[in-house]
Amino acid sequence: MAEDHPAVADQLRHLLAHDFEVMAVVADGQALVDAVCKFSPDVVVTDISMPKMDGIDAARMLLRTNPRSRVILLTVHNDLNLVRESMLAGCSGYVLKSSAGEELLPAISTALQGGTFLSAELGPAEVLDELTRSCARMIESRVLGDKG
């Protein structure tokens, strides 16, 4: 898990510890990449805004080397452009910190089952569903374009 605010990191560790093993807590994107290489977790939870490397760039780097990894962004940014960027990077979830108590555990479960989770606060379900489908089509066309 990557979170650059120690108090928030402690709260998140406590929230996750009931259902998951938290292998490492780091404070920046580069340390996250290093920790994932060392521990190979099933799911990575990361903030977006961090020192050294932001969470989306860290996710891109992690998913390039291990495309089966699941990355969930946990952020204060209620911004559909960032949601789109994160989905195009291959993230499995986008959870607003204001909803973490209710949504982080379901987001992790959804990611582990191969699904995508977006915080309800981001907008109407129809908009979020269309955003997810649109990003999936864009990723698929990139993959097919790389093979052809």
Secondary structure, DSSP 8 states (H G I E B T S, - for coil): -B-SSHHHHHHHHHHHHTTS-----BSSHHHHHHHHHHH--SEEEE-SS-SSS-HHHHHHHHHHH-TT-EEEEEES---HHHHHHHHHHT-SEEEEGGGHHHHHHHHHHHHHTT--EE-GGGS-HHHHHHHHHHHHHHHHHHHHHHH-
